[in-house]
Amino acid sequence: MDKQQIRTVIFDLGRVIIPFDFKRGYAKLAPLCGLAAADIPARIATTDLVQRYESGGIESEAFVRELAKHLNFETTYEDFCGIWSSIFLPETLIPESMLEGIAARYRLVLLSNTNEIHFKMVRENYPLLRHFQEYVLSYEVGAMKPSPKIYQRAIEAARCDAAECFYTDDIADYVEGARGFGIDAVQFESAAQIETELRRRGVTW
């Protein structure tokens, strides 16, 4: 099947560019709130705090206050930010050379469900993100994948037709959401797989 010429490459962030493990954060929270680390995600899931935060429905300081009240812990805002961001692992899944090469010849856009604390931290600690010309972030857009609103915003950021965009995400439902807008999207497995997919579409760097 012939592919539309790709003009913009769109990447998800977590578990595509940067690996993360929520268990790292839960382990650091556990001593503060007197819960087993394994019990914390279920406790958080009884609220809509994370969804509200990542959709831009609550400011960072208010999010931390409400979560601290719900889990019954006390800490400074700065210390919480360190705990909340400890989920990220140091070695990226996509090499910087790939992003730099793509950005030199194509428009490069980041599309992520994320929050202000996390994104501030990753920008400070993962300099390869500087190669993206635009960030489409759920907490800024006011909607999370697979909401149509965030895909529409990504297409606007791409500055081309949806069919001229290539997108990869580790979550199958989000890939399908992008395809529903006519974006050429594949589920992420590895950097090597994505390199193969891009080169099949004539994207070179």
Phi, psi and omega in degrees: 000131179290141180255144173297144176298130182274130177247334182226134176250128183241128178245142162289168182258292186289130180064015169238306175262312183243124177284151176213160180217107182301333182300331178297317178291318179298323179296325179281331178284327187308311181296334182284326186250003175068026178244156170291141181306323182292340182270346186294315181300322179294323179294317179295324183293345177285353176244173173252023187299313183294317179297318178297319182292315183284349174261006179077018183272356181209140180286160186302312183297320179293322177301313181296317179300314183291321179293320179298319178294318182293321182264357176061055174229162176230132175195169177282160178300316181297317179294322178297319180302321177296318178294313184297330182263002181286355182290339186278138181263151190289325185272124181284158180273333177252129179290146179301325181301325178294311181296318181297317180294317178297314183297335180287340186235345183222164171283138184235122186234140175257132180232113190215139162279111183205184181223169187299317181297311181297315186289325175300318181293314184292326177296325180285331190250350180233085186298344179297342179293346180294344182283346179281134178282335180207146176249129173248105191243134186303319184289338176272324180287328184087022179200148180249148170304139009263034178297135177305328184301320185284328176291321178298320178295322179296320178295320176298319179293330180290332179061037176202179178291152179304321182292346178265009178253139170249134182225141173229140181213148180280347184256122187301320181298327180284328173296315179296323177299319178293318179299328177298340176263004179089008178282139175282104189232145177224152177282134183286134173238318181196165176298320180298319178298316181292323176299317178298315180298318180293316181293328174299332181265008177084009178275118181233157180207000000 
